[in-house]
């Protein structure tokens, strides 16, 4: 039996024990299955906009993006569920390094999705379309748990990777685009938002084409109803969701999760929900305060006690489930709220807004404080 010598004064470690510990660390960690009435089907694809050059590519190439879609499947039509990777391997390894996590941390997370189904996908028009734009530098996968939860209640949720401002984007065939240093090379958040809003419009264009939809959802008889969609985003993705409402008529509402407004400078005639924090609200965020009067439709700001900036993505639930810890400098960005609770609050209020703008449902939770969610304060 092989042994590894320990430090003086400590017991030696059996190599077999080390292997077992390694396997334990990399064991599957399941993201909680959403509580909605639908199972969810997950697929991804590359979209190339041949009408637009990528403003950040040095080779003059067409703008190419990656999207994922969570699509609702009725429980009776789902024949099999399986565990699938939370994010692909190269992205997982890259993000482990970004967050200073042990190797294999992100690779260990799994989602439960419907992988075999019948007669369940023929009419995508039945499910309202929601576009999700992640925070600056982050991959779309950090919105997976939030998006799957939304999809489980009957929405088709599309997560968009925005190359060059995402720190890594994996494409089919192994091609990878790493993030450019836009903060240094292009200190222009307006350009970032303009590029992202164009990406959103392009995705809507593509999802109105049945040939594209069938690649995402095999068996679909028709395309999505892209004339009535909503946008949700975190950080600069939230700024994108609101800015897009100014010119993209197919978007009927937008949710900004803790994102400073950029390029919001004209009247918005559609509903806007802003989700902030105790120390990030209209009293401290001048861009929200200055643009508030431009929103001429329903609008509300909710500030959540215990939230840090990263609490509006999957970070809290991943940290909790994986027993992971951020470097000290990053811990304030998550906040003090527990992971399951953060996910519950975000998805509850985003779903309520989507029901309001896409299904014309009356959502009492958006009308005032709730005893169920004392952390949520109406500004």
Legacy VTK file of the C-alpha trace (Angstrom):
# vtk DataFile Version 3.0
C-alpha trace
ASCII
DATASET POLYDATA
POINTS 379 float
0.000 0.000 0.000
1.397 3.398 -0.994
1.621 6.138 1.590
2.126 9.875 1.366
4.261 11.337 4.102
2.487 14.031 6.046
3.884 17.133 7.691
5.751 16.529 10.972
3.431 15.745 13.830
0.524 14.687 11.580
-0.842 11.293 10.618
0.163 9.902 7.214
-2.599 9.834 4.618
-3.470 6.656 2.747
-3.457 7.249 -1.029
-6.749 5.427 -1.341
-8.291 7.846 1.130
-7.039 10.780 -0.926
-8.574 9.312 -4.060
-11.863 8.804 -2.238
-11.795 12.398 -1.010
-11.081 13.599 -4.542
-14.014 11.620 -5.904
-16.244 12.951 -3.136
-15.325 16.545 -3.963
-16.198 15.959 -7.614
-19.429 14.029 -6.955
-22.575 15.321 -8.595
-24.176 18.251 -6.791
-27.767 18.662 -7.924
-29.260 22.118 -8.307
-32.720 21.895 -6.694
-35.415 20.927 -9.153
-37.786 23.876 -9.690
-41.225 23.710 -8.110
-43.162 24.696 -11.245
-45.712 22.463 -12.939
-43.476 21.787 -15.959
-40.363 19.755 -16.527
-37.754 21.629 -18.551
-35.907 20.699 -21.731
-32.493 22.292 -22.274
-30.636 22.885 -25.514
-28.001 25.289 -26.834
-26.890 26.581 -30.215
-24.683 29.093 -31.966
-26.274 31.986 -33.862
-24.307 34.020 -36.414
-25.502 37.470 -37.474
-24.211 37.829 -41.032
-25.602 41.363 -41.228
-23.383 42.646 -38.410
-19.659 42.629 -37.779
-18.538 41.921 -34.255
-17.467 45.295 -32.842
-14.861 43.641 -30.610
-13.403 41.020 -32.963
-10.031 41.983 -34.407
-10.486 39.825 -37.516
-13.602 41.580 -38.817
-15.747 38.476 -38.362
-19.535 38.407 -38.183
-21.091 38.637 -34.748
-21.536 35.104 -33.341
-23.263 34.381 -30.044
-24.240 31.337 -28.017
-27.660 30.811 -26.505
-29.251 28.241 -24.216
-32.976 27.648 -23.895
-34.979 26.153 -21.052
-38.268 24.997 -22.575
-41.317 23.763 -20.618
-42.442 20.147 -21.041
-45.606 18.875 -19.375
-44.874 16.238 -16.764
-47.052 13.648 -18.502
-45.149 14.145 -21.763
-41.695 13.918 -20.232
-40.587 10.301 -20.575
-37.178 10.621 -18.969
-35.239 13.088 -16.862
-31.466 13.112 -16.615
-28.728 15.026 -14.874
-26.857 17.371 -17.213
-23.823 19.571 -16.726
-24.443 22.988 -15.206
-21.820 24.387 -17.577
-19.409 22.823 -20.110
-15.983 21.616 -19.049
-13.756 24.423 -20.354
-16.043 27.074 -18.923
-16.247 25.223 -15.606
-12.467 25.025 -15.272
-12.092 28.678 -16.237
-14.681 29.837 -13.699
-13.087 27.735 -10.943
-9.989 29.841 -11.455
-11.937 33.114 -11.604
-13.644 32.422 -8.268
-10.620 30.724 -6.658
-12.605 27.504 -6.203
-11.004 24.047 -5.972
-10.548 22.343 -9.327
-13.701 20.508 -10.359
-16.103 22.680 -8.366
-18.229 24.052 -11.200
-17.901 20.769 -13.081
-19.637 18.971 -10.202
-22.915 20.903 -10.457
-25.822 19.272 -12.293
-29.277 20.267 -13.465
-32.175 17.834 -13.783
-33.829 18.260 -17.178
-36.227 16.373 -19.420
-34.191 14.460 -22.000
-36.931 12.352 -23.623
-40.437 13.579 -24.365
-43.440 13.081 -26.630
-45.847 15.478 -28.356
-44.700 18.220 -26.051
-42.927 20.742 -28.194
-45.052 21.146 -31.271
-46.346 24.670 -30.660
-43.758 27.002 -29.083
-46.243 29.868 -29.389
-47.932 28.474 -26.300
-45.058 29.617 -24.085
-44.127 33.308 -23.748
-40.528 34.101 -24.587
-38.093 35.547 -22.036
-34.558 36.729 -22.858
-31.904 36.654 -20.128
-28.727 38.756 -20.299
-26.017 37.992 -17.690
-23.748 40.339 -15.804
-20.601 41.851 -17.274
-17.803 39.304 -17.486
-20.015 36.392 -16.500
-21.091 33.419 -18.617
-24.775 32.852 -19.276
-24.678 29.678 -17.187
-24.639 31.676 -13.949
-28.314 32.347 -14.640
-29.219 28.679 -15.111
-30.993 28.018 -11.813
-32.987 31.244 -12.033
-33.919 30.616 -15.671
-34.875 26.978 -15.170
-37.139 27.961 -12.297
-38.866 30.549 -14.485
-39.225 28.047 -17.339
-40.833 25.492 -15.024
-43.837 27.813 -14.714
-44.458 27.961 -18.460
-41.975 30.340 -20.081
-39.364 29.636 -22.742
-36.236 31.245 -21.314
-33.268 32.053 -23.541
-29.905 32.850 -21.953
-27.517 34.831 -24.134
-23.730 34.800 -24.020
-22.266 38.091 -25.258
-18.739 37.280 -26.556
-15.798 39.432 -25.556
-17.565 40.909 -22.548
-18.265 37.414 -21.180
-15.007 36.094 -19.746
-15.355 32.893 -21.762
-17.766 31.623 -24.430
-17.564 28.041 -25.702
-18.797 27.309 -29.214
-19.493 23.971 -30.940
-16.380 22.187 -32.105
-14.245 23.408 -29.234
-13.793 27.016 -30.331
-13.492 29.433 -27.409
-13.662 33.222 -27.239
-12.139 34.684 -24.106
-13.161 38.053 -22.768
-11.424 41.185 -23.949
-10.268 43.719 -21.385
-13.131 46.047 -22.235
-12.792 47.988 -18.995
-9.353 49.110 -20.160
-9.508 48.904 -23.951
-13.027 50.217 -24.403
-14.207 52.150 -21.342
-17.612 52.663 -22.917
-20.518 50.864 -21.223
-22.838 52.449 -23.781
-21.071 50.419 -26.476
-21.411 47.254 -24.408
-25.139 47.860 -23.927
-25.643 48.745 -27.600
-23.940 45.501 -28.626
-26.022 43.497 -26.183
-29.324 45.083 -27.230
-28.459 44.269 -30.846
-27.793 40.686 -29.734
-31.247 40.592 -28.130
-32.956 41.836 -31.271
-31.037 39.304 -33.351
-32.158 36.468 -31.067
-35.771 37.560 -31.493
-35.275 37.610 -35.266
-33.867 34.087 -35.207
-36.571 32.652 -32.966
-39.211 33.866 -35.410
-37.678 31.462 -37.980
-39.073 27.939 -37.656
-35.936 26.380 -39.158
-33.877 27.843 -36.321
-36.435 26.883 -33.686
-36.384 23.265 -34.881
-32.660 23.110 -34.190
-33.312 24.172 -30.615
-36.537 22.204 -30.206
-36.705 19.202 -32.559
-40.274 18.547 -33.630
-41.502 22.124 -33.311
-44.234 22.896 -35.844
-43.815 26.645 -35.756
-41.665 29.463 -34.482
-42.104 31.424 -31.263
-44.350 34.425 -30.935
-41.542 36.971 -30.859
-43.909 39.926 -31.044
-44.495 39.758 -27.307
-41.401 38.879 -25.281
-39.779 40.140 -22.092
-36.177 40.851 -21.114
-34.490 40.079 -17.794
-30.894 40.821 -16.903
-28.363 41.025 -14.110
-26.008 43.984 -13.656
-25.190 45.386 -17.109
-27.537 42.707 -18.430
-30.293 44.450 -16.485
-29.249 47.770 -17.983
-29.513 46.060 -21.371
-33.014 44.768 -20.606
-34.249 48.286 -19.829
-32.333 50.064 -22.597
-33.725 47.621 -25.160
-37.268 48.718 -24.316
-36.574 52.096 -25.917
-36.266 50.748 -29.458
-37.246 47.074 -29.530
-41.030 47.041 -29.874
-41.233 43.260 -29.472
-40.222 43.539 -25.817
-43.205 44.331 -23.598
-41.355 44.681 -20.293
-37.945 44.515 -18.667
-36.361 43.533 -15.349
-33.108 45.119 -14.216
-31.501 43.140 -11.413
-29.114 45.552 -9.719
-27.661 47.087 -12.851
-26.636 50.720 -13.228
-28.558 52.222 -16.153
-26.596 52.958 -19.313
-28.071 54.411 -22.507
-31.490 54.961 -20.915
-32.140 58.425 -22.308
-35.541 58.361 -23.993
-39.115 57.658 -22.990
-40.039 54.058 -22.145
-43.693 53.185 -22.550
-43.508 49.642 -21.170
-43.321 48.271 -17.618
-40.001 48.179 -15.771
-39.072 46.342 -12.575
-35.815 47.314 -10.868
-34.423 45.046 -8.158
-31.857 46.682 -5.904
-30.274 46.348 -2.475
-30.253 48.120 0.868
-27.266 50.195 -0.199
-28.015 50.328 -3.922
-31.284 52.074 -4.669
-32.514 55.369 -6.055
-31.064 57.216 -3.072
-27.557 56.084 -4.067
-27.858 55.152 -7.761
-28.152 58.392 -9.709
-28.805 56.676 -13.044
-31.978 55.088 -11.675
-33.108 58.328 -10.103
-32.389 60.418 -13.201
-34.133 58.017 -15.597
-37.136 57.181 -13.403
-39.317 59.881 -14.939
-38.588 58.512 -18.426
-40.548 55.356 -17.640
-44.114 56.373 -18.475
-45.638 52.960 -17.777
-45.907 50.773 -14.668
-42.640 50.837 -12.718
-41.425 49.634 -9.355
-38.185 49.372 -7.423
-37.732 46.633 -4.842
-34.671 46.545 -2.594
-33.764 43.282 -0.898
-32.202 43.136 2.552
-29.173 40.861 2.808
-28.441 40.854 -0.904
-25.071 41.593 -2.450
-24.644 42.232 -6.162
-23.951 38.558 -6.951
-27.128 37.445 -5.168
-28.987 38.205 -8.405
-27.288 35.311 -10.179
-26.844 31.689 -9.091
-23.833 32.415 -6.878
-25.573 32.064 -3.469
-27.176 28.698 -4.229
-23.953 27.336 -5.745
-21.915 28.414 -2.732
-24.437 26.860 -0.370
-24.802 23.547 -2.192
-21.116 23.151 -2.921
-19.893 24.191 0.498
-17.740 26.742 -1.290
-16.314 30.007 -0.069
-15.332 33.104 -1.984
-12.122 35.046 -1.387
-12.599 37.619 1.366
-12.652 40.497 -1.107
-15.616 38.969 -2.968
-17.778 37.856 -0.028
-19.602 41.211 0.324
-20.746 40.855 -3.284
-22.909 37.871 -2.314
-24.362 39.302 0.864
-25.631 37.533 3.940
-28.742 35.818 2.600
-28.918 32.024 2.334
-28.695 30.522 -1.133
-32.112 28.838 -1.257
-33.778 31.985 0.019
-32.020 34.203 -2.516
-33.154 31.950 -5.363
-36.718 31.880 -4.024
-36.963 35.665 -3.728
-35.489 36.449 -7.137
-37.580 33.913 -9.009
-40.798 34.779 -7.163
-40.665 38.464 -8.042
-39.359 37.996 -11.584
-42.091 35.427 -12.290
-44.702 37.805 -10.910
-43.517 40.548 -13.247
-43.508 38.189 -16.229
-47.040 37.082 -15.412
-48.060 40.726 -15.307
-46.516 41.785 -18.635
-46.847 38.579 -20.661
-50.074 37.056 -19.343
-51.881 40.097 -17.945
-52.159 38.442 -14.568
-52.864 40.486 -11.463
-49.900 39.938 -9.167
-50.626 41.065 -5.599
-47.018 40.529 -4.602
-46.081 43.486 -6.808
-48.597 45.769 -5.117
-46.908 46.100 -1.731
-44.921 44.430 1.067
-45.539 40.729 1.734
-45.343 38.894 5.055
-43.820 35.963 3.153
-40.921 38.103 1.987
-40.027 40.599 4.721
-36.592 41.034 3.108
-38.200 42.823 0.146
-38.718 46.550 0.584
-40.660 48.765 -1.791
-38.738 51.960 -2.415
LINES 1 380
379 0 1 2 3 4 5 6 7 8 9 10 11 12 13 14 15 16 17 18 19 20 21 22 23 24 25 26 27 28 29 30 31 32 33 34 35 36 37 38 39 40 41 42 43 44 45 46 47 48 49 50 51 52 53 54 55 56 57 58 59 60 61 62 63 64 65 66 67 68 69 70 71 72 73 74 75 76 77 78 79 80 81 82 83 84 85 86 87 88 89 90 91 92 93 94 95 96 97 98 99 100 101 102 103 104 105 106 107 108 109 110 111 112 113 114 115 116 117 118 119 120 121 122 123 124 125 126 127 128 129 130 131 132 133 134 135 136 137 138 139 140 141 142 143 144 145 146 147 148 149 150 151 152 153 154 155 156 157 158 159 160 161 162 163 164 165 166 167 168 169 170 171 172 173 174 175 176 177 178 179 180 181 182 183 184 185 186 187 188 189 190 191 192 193 194 195 196 197 198 199 200 201 202 203 204 205 206 207 208 209 210 211 212 213 214 215 216 217 218 219 220 221 222 223 224 225 226 227 228 229 230 231 232 233 234 235 236 237 238 239 240 241 242 243 244 245 246 247 248 249 250 251 252 253 254 255 256 257 258 259 260 261 262 263 264 265 266 267 268 269 270 271 272 273 274 275 276 277 278 279 280 281 282 283 284 285 286 287 288 289 290 291 292 293 294 295 296 297 298 299 300 301 302 303 304 305 306 307 308 309 310 311 312 313 314 315 316 317 318 319 320 321 322 323 324 325 326 327 328 329 330 331 332 333 334 335 336 337 338 339 340 341 342 343 344 345 346 347 348 349 350 351 352 353 354 355 356 357 358 359 360 361 362 363 364 365 366 367 368 369 370 371 372 373 374 375 376 377 378
